[in-house]
Amino acid sequence: MTDTALPITVGRAGDFDELAHLFEIAFHTAIGSESRAAEQSVFEPERSLVIRDGAELVASAGAYTRELTVPGAGVPAAHVTMVAVLPTHRRRGLLTRLMRRQLREVRDAGREPVAVLWASEGRIYPRFGYGLAAQQLTVDCATTELRLPAPTSAEGRLRLD
C-alpha cells in the first residue's frame, strides 16, 4: 500500500521539537537534553523533508551539509539523518517517497557528489543505492595527547579496550 495523499513538505525551524518526538517514538528511546541541544544546534530545516497526516508529523528525512574525506581531498557530502516513520504510518511507502525525493534533490542541486548515512537498520537502504562502507572504526592515538573533559554529570561511562 502506498500513501501518496500525504504531501512531502520542506521542514521549518519550528519543526524540531516535533521531529525529536518522532525519533523518540520511532526509535524507542528518550533524547536527553544535551543530545537534544546538540542536534538542534546543527539542524538544517531547509534540508529536512517532512510528511504530516493532518497536523501530526509522521515521517521525516533530513541531511546535514558536510564534507567527506576521501583519498586525495575532502568532497561535499549530504550526510543523511533524521530518517524516521511513526509505527502507525509504516509500510505505506512514506520512507521510499522521502528517500527518493531527497536523493533526487541532492543530485539535481549538483553540489554534493556523495550522500552518506549511518543506518540504524542497514537492510533498508541498499534499495536506495547505499552500501556498507565500514563495520567498525578503530582509532589509535597516544594517550598522552588525550584529555577527558571535566564531567558535567554522572551519566555515561568510558571504556578503553
N, C-alpha and C positions, 0 to 999 in steps of 0.2 A: 504494500500500500504506500503510495506517495501522497504527500500533502503539499500541493503547490498553491493552495489557497492562502497559506500564511506567508506574507511577503518578507523578504530579506531587506533590512534597512541598515544604514551605517550607524554605528554607535555614537553616543553622545557622552560628554564628560559626566553628566548626571547618572549614567547607567552603572557606574562602578559598584555601588552597593548591591544592586540587583544582580550583577554578574557574580559578585562574591557569594551571594546567597545561592545562585545557581550552582556554583562549583561545590559549595558545601553539601548540597543535596546530591548532585551527580557523583561526587567522589566520596561520599560518606565520611566527611571529615570537617572539623571546625578550623577556620582560619584564624590564627592568633592575631592580636593587634599589631605586633611588629611585622609579621608577614603581610598583613593587610596594608599597612602603611608603605612597606617597601614596594608591593605590587602597584599600589595606587600612584606612587611617585614615578613609575615608568609606563603607566597605562597610556596608550595612544588611541583615544576613542575613534579618531578618523580612520584607523586601520582595523577597527573591530566591526564585525558583521553580527547582527542580532536578528532573531526571529521572535516575534511576540504572538501569543494567542490571546487576543483581546488586549488587556493591559499587562498580562503576565509575560515576562521574559522567559522563553522556554528553551532557547538554543543559542549558541554563540561560537564564533571562531575569530581569533584576532592574530595580529602579528606585531612584532617589535622591529624597528628599523635598526639593524645591527650590521656588523661585519663578521665574516667567517675567514679565519686564517687557513689558507691552502698553501701548498708548496709554491714559493715564489712571491706571494703577496697576500694581502687581505682583499676580499671581494665583498661588495654589498650583498647582504642576505636577508631574506624575510624570515625572521625567527617566529614560527607559528606557535601560538599559545592560546589559552582561553577557549579550547575546544571542548564543548560540553552540550549535552542534551538532557533535559529532565527525563526521568524514567517514564513519566506519563506520556511523553511525546516521542519515544524511541520507535524504531522500525517503521518510520513514515517517510524516510528519505531526507529528513532535515539536514543531517550531517553531510550527506552526499551533496546536497544543494549548496551548503555553506562552503565546503572544501572546493568544489568545482569553481564557484564564483571567486573565492579568494585566490586560487591559483591562476585563474584567468586574468584577474586584475593585476596580480604581481607580474605576470608575463606581459600583459598589454602596456603596463607602465614602463617597462624596459629598463628599470633601474637596478633590479636585483636578479642576477642570473641564477641564484640558488634560493631554495626555500628549505629550511631545516626545522625539525621538531624533536622534542624528547617525548616519546609517546608513552603514556601510561598503559595503553593497550596496543601493543605493536602489531597485532594481526589485522587491525582496522585499516591501516594506512597504505599498505602496498597497492591497493586498488587505485590510489591517487598518485602513484609513481614514487612513493617513498620506499627506501630500503635501509637495512641495518648498516650503520657506519662503524659502530663500536659497541662492544658488550660491556666494557668496563674501562675505567680510567685509572691509571697509576701515576702518581706524582712522586718523583724522587727529589728531595731537597735537603739541604743541610739544616739541621735543627737549630744551629747557632744563628741562622738567618731568619728564623720564625719567632713570632711573639704572639701569644694569645691576648685578645683584648680583655680588659677588666670585665669580670662578669657583671651583667646588668640584672640577672635574675637567677634563680636556681634551676631554670629549665635547661634541658638538654644534657648531653654527655659527649665527651671526646674519647675516641678510641684510636689508638695507634697500633698498627699491625707491624 
